[in-house]
Amino acid sequence: YGKNIGQEVVISLYSAGLTEKKELYRHKVLTNKFITKPVRTNIPQPHQPMVSWDISGGGIVVGFQENYDLAFLDLTGKKNASFSHKYTKVPVTDEDKKKFFAGMTFSSGDGKVSRGAPKYVKDNTEFPKYKPVFSGILTDPEGNILVLLPETGDKKVVFDAFDPKGKFIARVSLQVEGKVFMSTAIFHEKSVWLLSADEDNEMSVKKFKIAGL
């Protein structure tokens, strides 16, 4: 508490009986900052890169969202191979910062709720220079690797598709309505099932056919 120490993401291998067998991967992240003054609280840190991973070829494919470098790890944690892909860095703008703080609400202690962020939140919020390069990693039943790209606000879900060895196939764009949760996507029989939410946060499940297979 009171120190900017960040957190860590740890990926470990467990037996079928939930006995830990091996730590495969560890990486520092800064998603939250804990403070004790003027209040003891946790302050989320926006636009910070996270770790994404999925099962691939008997091991895992993993990447830190700060760059477009992905690695294949076996079940001992050894890196067997890696691949990179070109990308353009997107800076975190002053408008992004204003929008982040404007979306907050807080209570001043007298029962009144104000919109925006109090000073202690602004003082303890750390914005990175650039936004995360991607937002997630998924693999399909054939072992292809789908790297999800950040949302652009144009009602599209965009991802880069790579074959099981990391060779680039194509950039894919899905036209969608509302917010789509690609981290819960299920691939089945040449289709993908997606969970989405509309403006009223009403949830629905949608099925997309994967053409060309």
Secondary structure as the mmCIF struct_conf table of DSSP 4:
data_model
#
loop_
_struct_conf.conf_type_id
_struct_conf.id
_struct_conf.beg_label_comp_id
_struct_conf.beg_label_asym_id
_struct_conf.beg_label_seq_id
_struct_conf.end_label_comp_id
_struct_conf.end_label_asym_id
_struct_conf.end_label_seq_id
BEND BEND1 LYS A 3 LYS A 3
STRN STRN1 GLN A 7 TYR A 14
TURN_TY1_P TURN_TY1_P1 ALA A 16 GLY A 17
STRN STRN2 GLU A 20 VAL A 29
BEND BEND2 THR A 31 THR A 31
STRN STRN3 ASN A 32 ILE A 35
BEND BEND3 LYS A 37 VAL A 39
STRN STRN4 THR A 41 PRO A 44
TURN_TY1_P TURN_TY1_P2 PRO A 46 HIS A 47
STRN STRN5 VAL A 51 SER A 56
TURN_TY1_P TURN_TY1_P3 GLY A 57 GLY A 58
STRN STRN6 GLY A 59 PHE A 64
TURN_TY1_P TURN_TY1_P4 GLN A 65 GLU A 66
BEND BEND4 ASN A 67 TYR A 68
STRN STRN7 ASP A 69 LEU A 73
TURN_TY1_P TURN_TY1_P5 LEU A 75 THR A 76
BEND BEND5 GLY A 77 GLY A 77
STRN STRN8 LYS A 79 SER A 84
STRN STRN9 PRO A 91 PRO A 91
HELX_LH_PP_P HELX_LH_PP_P1 VAL A 92 THR A 93
HELX_RH_AL_P HELX_RH_AL_P1 ASP A 94 ALA A 102
TURN_TY1_P TURN_TY1_P6 GLY A 103 GLY A 103
STRN STRN10 THR A 105 SER A 107
BEND BEND6 GLY A 109 GLY A 111
STRN STRN11 VAL A 113 ARG A 115
BEND BEND7 GLY A 116 GLY A 116
HELX_RH_AL_P HELX_RH_AL_P2 LYS A 119 ASP A 123
TURN_TY1_P TURN_TY1_P7 ASN A 124 ASN A 124
BEND BEND8 LYS A 129 LYS A 129
STRN STRN12 TYR A 130 TYR A 130
BEND BEND9 VAL A 133 VAL A 133
BEND BEND10 SER A 135 SER A 135
STRN STRN13 GLY A 136 THR A 139
TURN_TY1_P TURN_TY1_P8 PRO A 141 GLU A 142
STRN STRN14 ILE A 145 LEU A 148
HELX_LH_PP_P HELX_LH_PP_P2 LEU A 149 GLU A 151
BEND BEND11 GLY A 153 LYS A 155
STRN STRN15 LYS A 156 PHE A 162
TURN_TY1_P TURN_TY1_P9 PRO A 164 LYS A 165
BEND BEND12 GLY A 166 GLY A 166
STRN STRN16 PHE A 168 GLN A 175
BEND BEND13 GLU A 177 GLY A 178
STRN STRN17 LYS A 179 HIS A 188
TURN_TY1_P TURN_TY1_P10 GLU A 189 LYS A 190
STRN STRN18 SER A 191 ALA A 197
TURN_TY1_P TURN_TY1_P11 GLU A 199 ASP A 200
STRN STRN19 MET A 203 LYS A 209
TURN_TY1_P TURN_TY1_P12 ALA A 211 GLY A 212
#
